[in-house]
Amino acid sequence: LKGEEHLIQITKELEIFTKKNKLRISRNYHDWPERSFTWKNDNLTRIIQIYLDYPNQNNFLVWGCVYKDKLGKRYWWKSHYKIVKVPLRWGKVEILFLEFLRKLNSIQESRLSLSE
């Protein structure tokens, strides 16, 4: 996949981060260069995602969300996007991921809204 090479360059660091923080990683949703990191606590699913921007393929976007499915409906809270320019540098990505970990872990179920 075009753009995948940028994520491959930081794969080792992403895997270490995943293990250290007890996250689950998935790759290339819909055949697009991305990594999603998920974990659960307080009965809520939390996700940090980094993916190649479209159409500006000189950037990756990082965002996060917290969600819960209840009675067939999804309730969630989502963050604003942060831009990371290529080439990806682990130091910048790690700072954003740590920021998202702290923020997403602070979100309580009472802050979730019905998904549209």
Secondary structure, 3 states (H helix, E strand, C coil): CCCHHHHHHCHHHHHHHHHHCCCEEEECHHHCCEEEEEEEECCEEEEEEEEECCCCCCEEEEEEEEEEEECCEEEEEECCCEEEECCCCHHHHHHHHHHHHHHHHHCCHHHCEECC
